[in-house]
Amino acid sequence: MADFTYEVKETFGTLIEGPNGWAKELKLISWAGRDPKYDIRDWSPDGTKMNKGLTFTKEEIVALRDLLNSIEL
């Protein structure tokens, strides 16, 4: 796997934490020096390792928010 760089600009919160301490979190991350995107993925307890996740532009995260708000739970 190629090396990559990232910078966590903001951590919004944890969606869920597993028994192993890994947590699914919503963050704003700049990948490889690009404009930051909203990111949902699992992070290790010390924040140094991550699993695959999903990234969203501002427009996409707004659309996701609106879609989730329209769902009756």
N, C-alpha and C positions, 0 to 999 in steps of 0.2 A: 504494500500500500504506500502510495506517495505521501511525503510529508506535507502537511498543510498547517496554516496558521489561522487562529481565530482569536477574537477579543470579545469577551462578554461585556456588553455595554450596560445591561440592566437585567436583573432577575426579578420577575414579577411574582413568582410563587410556585408552590409544589402542588401538582394535581393528585398524586398518590405516591406513597413510599412503600416499597416492598419489604418483606421480612429480612432480605439480605442488605438492607440499607440503601439500595439504589432508589433514586427518586425520579419520577417523571415531572419535569419542570418546564415552565414557560419562561423563555429568556429572549432578550434582544441581542443578537450576535452578529458581528462583522466577520465574515469568512474571507480569508485571503486578502484583507484590506479593502474589500468591497463595501458598498452601502449595507448597513445593518438590516437584518431580516428577523422576523419573529420566528422562534424556534421551539418545537416541542420534542423532547427526547429524554431518555433515561441517562442519569448521571450517577457516577459512583459516589459513595459517601464523602470522599475527600475532594470531589469535583475535578479530578485529574483524568478520568476516563469517561467515555460516553458510548452509547449504542447508537445505531441508526435512528434517524428521526425525520421530522417534517419541518420544512421551512416555508414561511409565508411572507409575501410583501405586505405592506400596510393595507393595500386594497384587498388582498386575499383574506387577511385576518379580520377585516371589517365585514366582508361577505360571510365568513365563517361565523362570526359573532351574530350577525343578523339571522343566518340560517338556524343556528342553535336557539336563538330567542324565539323563533317561530315554531319550534317543536314543543308539543305538549308532553310533559313528562309526568 
